[in-house]
Amino acid sequence: MFQRLRDREAVTDVQLQELSGTRGNITTAALLAAGIPPERKQIAAPEKVEAKELDVPLKLDLGTTSKSAIPAPKLSSI
């Protein structure tokens, strides 16, 4: 069934880039709503990666900052 769906529903690179941008924006909005300082977030441009079989390719970078940077907020749950 999965293969039939893949064969019938072609998804372009442009659509995938739009989806990744939307995911990034939604994730950022959730983090901001949870209390992270706006200066600690950054959304990079979508980057194409290759998938292996049924894997969902996703590249996520949670870069680090120096200890003198603004401390992370205490979150009870996300």
matplotlib code that plots the C-alpha trace (Angstrom):
import matplotlib.pyplot as plt

x = [0.0, 2.8, 4.5, 1.2, 0.8, 4.4, 3.8, 0.6, 1.5, 4.6, 6.1, 8.5, 11.6, 9.9, 7.0, 9.5, 11.3, 8.1, 7.2, 10.6, 10.2, 6.8, 8.1, 10.9, 8.5, 6.1, 8.9, 10.3, 6.9, 6.5, 9.9, 9.2, 5.8, 7.7, 9.8, 13.2, 14.7, 14.1, 17.8, 18.6, 16.7, 17.7, 16.2, 18.6, 17.7, 16.3, 19.0, 18.4, 19.5, 19.2, 16.8, 17.5, 14.4, 11.6, 13.5, 12.4, 15.4, 15.7, 18.7, 18.4, 21.2, 20.9, 24.0, 25.7, 26.7, 29.2, 28.5, 28.3, 25.2, 21.7, 20.7, 18.0, 14.6, 13.3, 10.5, 8.0, 6.9, 6.7]
y = [0.0, 2.4, 1.8, 2.4, 5.7, 6.7, 5.8, 7.8, 10.9, 12.5, 15.1, 17.7, 19.1, 22.5, 20.9, 19.1, 22.4, 24.2, 21.4, 21.6, 25.4, 25.0, 22.4, 24.7, 27.6, 25.5, 24.1, 27.6, 28.9, 26.1, 26.8, 30.5, 29.7, 27.5, 30.4, 30.3, 33.7, 34.7, 35.5, 31.8, 30.5, 30.3, 28.6, 27.5, 27.1, 23.6, 21.2, 18.2, 14.9, 11.4, 8.8, 5.1, 3.0, 4.0, 6.4, 10.0, 12.2, 14.9, 17.0, 18.8, 20.9, 21.9, 24.0, 25.0, 28.3, 29.4, 29.1, 32.9, 32.9, 33.3, 30.3, 28.0, 28.4, 25.8, 23.9, 21.7, 20.0, 20.6]
z = [0.0, 0.9, -2.5, -4.4, -2.5, -3.4, -7.0, -7.3, -5.2, -6.7, -4.3, -5.8, -4.2, -3.9, -1.9, 0.4, 1.0, 1.8, 4.2, 5.9, 6.2, 7.8, 10.2, 11.2, 11.8, 13.8, 15.9, 16.5, 17.5, 20.0, 21.5, 21.8, 23.4, 25.9, 26.9, 25.0, 24.4, 20.7, 20.3, 20.9, 17.9, 14.3, 11.3, 8.6, 5.0, 4.1, 3.0, 0.8, 2.2, 0.9, 2.5, 2.8, 1.9, 4.2, 6.4, 6.7, 6.1, 8.7, 9.6, 12.9, 14.5, 18.1, 18.1, 21.3, 22.8, 25.3, 29.0, 29.2, 27.0, 28.3, 30.3, 29.0, 30.6, 32.9, 31.2, 33.0, 29.7, 26.0]

ax = plt.figure().add_subplot(projection="3d")
ax.plot(x, y, z, "-o")
ax.set_aspect("equal")
plt.show()
